Amino acid sequence: MLLNRGRALATMHALGLDALVAATPRNVYYASGYWTRISEWGNPENDAAVILPRDSLESATLVIPEFAVASLLDQPSWIPRVRTTEFLNTSHVAHEPEPVRLDPLQRDVEQMYAGRVAGPLAANIVEGTAAALAELGLAEARVAFDDLRLAAHVQRILPKLVVTDALDAWLDIRKVKTAAEIEFLATGARINEQGLRHIVPMIRPGVLWKEVAAEFRHHVQASGANLISAQKALQFGAEYGGEYFPDLMFASNDWRVRAGQTIIFEAWGTYSNYAFDLSRTIHVGEPSREYRAICATISEAQQRAARLLRPGMTTHEAWSAISGIAYAMDVPTPRKTLVFFHSIGLDIIELPSGYPAFGSLKDFVLEEDTVFNFEFLYFGHSVAPYHLESSYRMTAGGAECLHTIPHELIVTA
C-alpha cells in the first residue's frame, strides 16, 4: 500500500476533518492505487476521487468511471467500496445487450461488481462524489478536498457540507513514505544512475549531444521508467550564440561535445509514478589541476554536510549548518553554492511547508522515512560550475543515500 494510513488519520484528527477527498490523479493513485492511461492525460477535469472518512477507513470509497472497474483486476486497490460514473457515454454503450460472453474477464468483473460496487451509476464525478459522501453520512461534515473546483460543485448538491483545502494536508501525509513508496523511489534512483553510467563512454569530442540524450532515454525506458521532459532527457546544458553553457536549461540538444567541456547531468524521471532526480558533473578529458581541486573540495564538503543530517532536524537548521560549510570552502566565490532540500515522491519537488511553497524557501522537518533530495550546486563560473545532488532516505541513524554513483567529478578518458 502506498497510503500512509496512520499519518492520514492523524492529520485528519489534527485538522478537525471528518474526511479527506483526493481527486487529483497523483493523490488518487497514492490513496488507492488506482491509475489508468487516462490518468496520464493531464486533463484538468478529474475522472476519479477517493473519500477517506476519519472515523471508518473501512468505509473508504473509490469513485471511478464504470468502464475502469475492470482495471482493478489488474491493479487491485485496498479501497473496499466503489462508486461508478458515466464517462463519454462508455457506460451507455456497454449496457447495450449482447449475447456474447467475454469470459473469464466478464465473469470476474461481474463478481467484483457484486462484491464492491455500491449505488446506481452516477452521471459524472460531481454527482458520484456527492452521492458517496451522503451515503457515508458526511453530507454536513467538514471535508478537505485537493481540488476545490470539485468541492464547489459537490457543495451545490450538499449545501451544508463544510469545505476546506486539502493540498497541504496531502503533501504532509505523503512526506513520510511507506515501504512500497521507498521501494519505488529506490528502484527509480537505481535506473537513473545506471542510465548515466551507460552513456559516459559515449561522451567524446565531436559526438552530437542529441544522440547521447536519446541513448539515455532509451536505456531508462527499457528499464520500465519514464523521463520528465523526455525530449531534453538530460536537463542542463545548451548553446547560445555559439557558446556552450553547462547550466543553461534551454531545450536544444543540437550541439557537439567539445574537449575540455564541463557537462552537468541533471536527470529527472519517474518509476511507477515516483520521481527520481540526480545531478553529477562530468569533464571531457583531463581537467585542469585548479578545477580538479575545486571539485574535490566541494565533494568533501558535500559529504561532510550529508553526515550532519538527522531526523527531527528542520530544513532551515540543516541549511544554516551546511551553508556555513559551503561558504567556508576554499574555492572561488563559495557563496555561489546553492544548498537546497526538497522532499521527493509522486512529485519531483514535494515541499510540505504550506502553499505557496516556491519562492522564498520555507521549512519542514526531516522525519524518519522522509525521502528527500540534498542539492549542493556550485554555480561559480570563474573556472566552471560543479553540481552534486542525490536522493536520501532519513533513518534513525541519519541520511541514507539511495545512490551508489560516487559524489565526485566524472572524467572521461
Number of C-alpha atoms within 10 A of each C-alpha: 14 17 23 18 15 9 17 22 21 13 18 21 14 9 11 13 20 20 24 26 28 25 26 23 22 19 22 25 23 22 29 26 19 26 20 14 6 12 17 11 9 10 11 7 12 19 21 27 30 29 28 27 24 21 12 12 16 13 15 23 27 29 28 25 23 19 15 17 21 17 14 16 13 8 12 12 18 16 20 15 20 22 26 27 26 19 18 10 11 13 16 10 9 11 8 7 7 7 5 6 9 8 9 8 12 12 12 13 17 13 12 16 14 10 12 15 21 15 13 11 16 21 14 18 26 24 17 26 29 23 22 24 24 16 12 15 11 20 21 16 18 17 26 26 25 22 19 16 13 19 24 16 16 22 18 12 15 19 12 13 21 17 18 16 16 19 19 17 20 23 20 19 20 27 25 23 23 16 14 11 24 20 13 20 29 22 19 28 27 16 24 29 20 18 20 24 13 15 16 17 11 14 23 18 14 11 14 17 21 18 16 21 20 18 18 25 23 15 19 25 17 11 15 12 22 24 22 17 13 16 15 20 26 28 24 20 23 21 18 10 5 8 9 18 20 21 20 14 15 14 16 15 22 11 17 17 18 18 16 14 19 26 26 23 22 21 25 22 26 27 23 14 22 24 24 32 23 23 24 23 21 20 23 20 18 14 18 12 8 10 19 16 14 21 22 14 16 28 20 13 18 23 13 13 20 18 12 13 22 19 17 14 14 17 19 16 15 20 18 12 14 22 20 12 16 25 16 12 18 12 21 12 14 18 17 16 21 17 19 18 24 20 25 25 25 22 15 20 17 19 24 22 17 15 10 11 15 11 6 6 14 16 17 21 18 27 19 19 20 23 30 26 23 22 20 27 21 23 19 16 13 10 14 17 22 29 27 24 23 21 26 23 25 22 17 13 11 17 24 16 19 20 19 11 16 10 21 21 22 18 15 17 11
